[in-house]
């Protein structure tokens, strides 16, 4: 089933239960399929999509805090391989950059020191635990309920996420701290999921919003990956190589910050209530055309 509203969803509760069941079922299938290879990225993606759904309905979903925490904790147990893989890929991209031989060689040296992915991935017990936790959440999802109908169910969560994203962008611009960029990214990703969920109300108009949020989330994700790597560098390299790689990482982060603020200004320039009112009008037209 699609990760978006469909005409058959007569109420927000219908959409909540349908989408949650589909995403959690996908996660269970991947976790339990021995032929799936290394499904961790897809597993984590299904959990994130479900959490994005819950955050859209957060103000009208009484169980949000409990269920969001349950999904977060389930995903935490299978995150090791993804983190190790991302560090390898980040080092690989830095090693391939032209114009800084010392830093590139340092990145290649550090990458060679990392343990094989087979040593950092989750064992069978971790996937079993994940499956058990997700199965319990999916069972509870059959009874989840949004305590509003129509656009009134979606507007508060949409506006709250946008308002928080704006505040976090201001904090990131003021402090330029890694933690504030990471906090900003979380709300951008949530808005991206929300826009995807609401896309059918007017696909042609929603597509640019989705594309910008997607790109901004990727840039901020790369910024975070670089920050994680930067903290790990001193433990792997002697001082001259460590310093060279640290400077290169800083340069790459600054480049991403400039692009992030450019896109963020475009994405978050509108008052959340005004955007919500405009999307709400599209929603009403979409529902009227299908009744």
C-alpha positions in Angstrom: 0.0 0.0 0.0 1.2 3.5 -0.7 2.9 5.7 1.9 0.3 8.5 1.5 -3.3 9.3 1.9 -5.7 7.5 -0.4 -9.4 8.2 -1.1 -10.3 4.9 0.6 -9.1 6.4 3.9 -12.5 7.7 5.1 -10.9 9.1 8.3 -7.5 9.9 9.6 -7.8 6.9 11.8 -8.2 4.7 8.7 -5.0 6.2 7.2 -3.1 5.8 10.5 -3.9 2.1 10.9 -3.4 1.2 7.2 -0.1 2.9 6.7 1.3 1.8 10.1 0.3 -1.8 9.3 1.9 -1.8 5.9 5.2 -0.3 7.1 5.5 -2.5 10.2 4.6 -5.6 8.1 7.4 -4.7 5.6 9.9 -4.3 8.5 8.8 -7.7 9.9 9.1 -9.4 6.6 12.7 -8.1 6.0 13.8 -9.0 9.6 12.5 -12.5 9.3 13.6 -13.3 5.7 17.0 -15.1 5.8 17.5 -14.4 2.1 17.2 -10.7 2.5 20.9 -10.1 2.9 21.6 -7.0 4.9 18.2 -5.4 5.3 19.1 -2.9 8.0 18.7 0.2 5.9 15.2 -0.9 4.8 14.3 -1.9 8.3 15.2 1.4 9.7 13.5 3.2 6.9 10.2 1.5 7.6 10.4 2.4 11.3 11.3 6.1 10.4 8.3 6.2 8.0 6.0 5.0 10.8 7.4 7.5 13.2 6.9 10.2 10.6 3.3 9.2 10.3 2.8 9.4 14.1 4.4 12.8 14.3 2.0 14.2 11.7 -0.9 13.0 14.0 0.9 13.7 17.2 -1.5 16.3 18.7 -4.5 14.1 18.0 -2.9 10.7 18.8 -2.9 10.1 22.6 -0.5 7.2 22.5 2.2 9.2 20.6 4.9 9.3 23.3 4.6 5.6 24.2 4.5 4.3 20.6 7.2 6.7 19.3 9.5 5.6 22.0 8.8 1.9 21.3 9.7 2.4 17.6 12.8 4.3 18.5 14.0 1.7 20.9 13.3 -1.1 18.5 15.4 0.6 15.8 18.3 1.3 18.2 19.1 -2.3 18.5 19.9 -2.7 14.8 21.8 0.5 14.2 25.4 -0.7 14.6 25.9 -1.9 11.0 24.4 1.2 9.5 26.7 3.4 11.6 29.8 1.5 10.6 28.8 1.4 7.0 28.2 5.2 6.9 31.6 5.9 8.4 33.3 3.8 5.7 31.4 5.5 2.9 32.2 9.0 4.4 35.9 8.1 4.5 35.7 6.8 1.0 34.2 10.0 -0.3 36.8 12.1 1.5 39.7 10.0 0.2 38.4 10.6 -3.4 38.4 14.4 -3.1 41.0 16.1 -5.2 43.5 18.7 -4.1 44.4 17.6 -0.6 46.7 14.6 -0.8 47.6 14.4 2.9 44.0 14.5 4.1 42.9 12.0 1.4 45.6 9.6 2.4 44.7 10.0 6.0 41.1 9.1 5.2 42.2 6.0 3.3 44.4 5.0 6.1 41.6 5.3 8.7 39.2 3.4 6.5 41.6 0.5 6.3 41.8 0.4 10.1 38.0 -0.1 10.6 36.9 -3.6 11.4 35.0 -5.6 8.8 31.3 -5.0 8.6 30.7 -8.6 9.5 32.1 -7.8 13.0 29.9 -4.8 13.6 26.6 -6.0 12.4 23.7 -7.2 14.5 23.6 -10.8 15.4 20.6 -13.1 15.0 19.3 -12.3 18.5 19.2 -8.6 17.7 17.0 -9.2 14.6 14.8 -11.6 16.7 14.4 -9.0 19.4 13.5 -6.4 16.8 10.9 -8.6 15.2 9.3 -9.3 18.5 9.1 -5.6 19.4 7.7 -4.6 16.0 5.1 -7.4 16.0 3.8 -6.1 19.4 3.6 -2.5 18.0 1.8 -3.7 14.9 -0.7 -5.5 17.0 -1.4 -2.3 19.0 -1.6 -0.3 15.8 -4.8 -2.1 14.9 -6.4 -0.1 17.7 -4.7 3.3 17.2 -7.0 6.2 16.8 -6.8 9.9 15.7 -9.1 11.9 17.9 -10.0 14.4 15.1 -11.4 14.1 11.6 -10.6 15.7 8.3 -7.9 18.4 8.0 -8.3 19.1 11.8 -6.3 15.9 12.4 -3.4 16.8 10.2 -3.0 20.6 10.6 -1.7 20.8 14.2 1.1 18.2 13.6 2.1 19.8 10.4 2.2 23.3 11.9 4.1 22.1 15.0 6.8 20.4 12.9 7.3 23.4 10.7 7.5 25.8 13.7 10.1 23.6 15.4 12.0 23.3 12.1 12.2 27.1 11.8 13.4 27.5 15.4 16.0 24.8 15.0 17.3 26.4 11.8 17.7 29.7 13.7 19.6 27.9 16.5 21.9 26.1 14.0 22.6 29.4 12.2 23.4 31.2 15.5 25.6 28.5 17.1 26.9 26.5 14.1 27.0 23.5 16.5 26.9 19.9 15.3 24.2 19.1 17.8 21.9 21.9 16.6 22.4 20.9 12.9 21.4 17.4 13.9 18.3 18.6 15.8 17.3 20.7 12.8 17.7 17.6 10.5 15.3 15.6 12.6 12.5 18.1 12.0 13.3 18.4 8.3 13.0 14.7 7.9 9.7 14.7 9.7 8.4 17.4 7.4 9.6 15.4 4.4 7.6 12.4 5.6 4.5 14.6 6.3 4.6 16.2 2.8 4.9 12.7 1.3 1.9 11.5 3.3 -0.2 14.5 2.1 1.1 14.6 -1.5 -2.1 13.2 -3.1 -4.0 16.4 -2.2 -2.2 18.1 -5.1 0.8 16.2 -6.4 2.0 18.8 -8.8 2.1 21.5 -6.1 3.5 19.2 -3.4 6.4 17.8 -5.5 8.7 20.8 -5.1 8.2 20.9 -1.3 9.0 17.2 -1.1 12.1 17.5 -3.3 13.6 20.4 -1.3 12.9 18.8 2.0 14.5 15.6 0.7 17.6 17.4 -0.5 17.9 19.4 2.7 17.6 16.3 4.8 20.3 14.6 2.8 22.7 17.5 3.2 22.1 17.7 7.0 22.6 14.0 7.2 25.9 14.3 5.5 26.8 17.1 7.9 26.0 14.7 10.8 28.0 11.9 9.3 31.0 14.2 9.0 30.6 15.3 12.6 30.5 11.7 13.9 33.6 10.9 11.8 35.4 14.0 13.1 35.0 12.9 16.7 36.4 9.4 15.8 39.5 10.6 13.9 41.9 11.2 16.8 41.5 7.6 18.0 42.7 6.2 14.7 45.4 8.5 13.4 48.5 10.3 14.7 48.5 14.0 15.0 49.7 15.3 11.6 47.3 13.0 9.7 44.5 13.6 12.2 44.9 17.4 11.9 44.8 17.3 8.1 41.7 15.1 8.0 40.0 17.3 10.6 40.6 20.4 8.5 39.1 18.7 5.5 36.1 17.5 7.4 35.5 21.1 8.6 35.7 22.4 5.1 33.1 19.9 3.9 30.8 20.7 6.8 31.0 24.4 6.0 30.0 23.8 2.4 27.0 21.8 3.5 26.0 24.4 6.0 25.9 27.1 3.3 23.7 24.9 1.0 21.5 23.9 3.9 20.8 27.5 4.9 20.0 28.4 1.3 17.5 25.5 1.0 16.1 26.0 4.5 15.3 29.6 3.8 13.3 28.6 0.8 11.6 25.6 2.5 10.7 27.3 5.8 10.1 30.9 4.6 6.3 30.7 5.0 4.4 31.0 8.2 3.3 27.5 9.3 -0.3 28.5 9.8 -0.5 30.0 6.3 1.0 27.0 4.7 -1.3 24.7 6.7 -4.4 26.8 5.6 -3.3 26.6 2.0 -2.8 22.8 2.1 -6.0 22.4 4.0 -7.9 24.1 1.2 -6.2 21.6 -1.3 -7.2 18.8 1.1 -10.9 19.8 1.1 -10.9 20.0 -2.7 -9.3 16.6 -3.0 -11.8 15.0 -0.6 -14.7 16.7 -2.4 -13.6 15.4 -5.8 -13.6 11.9 -4.5 -16.9 11.8 -2.6 
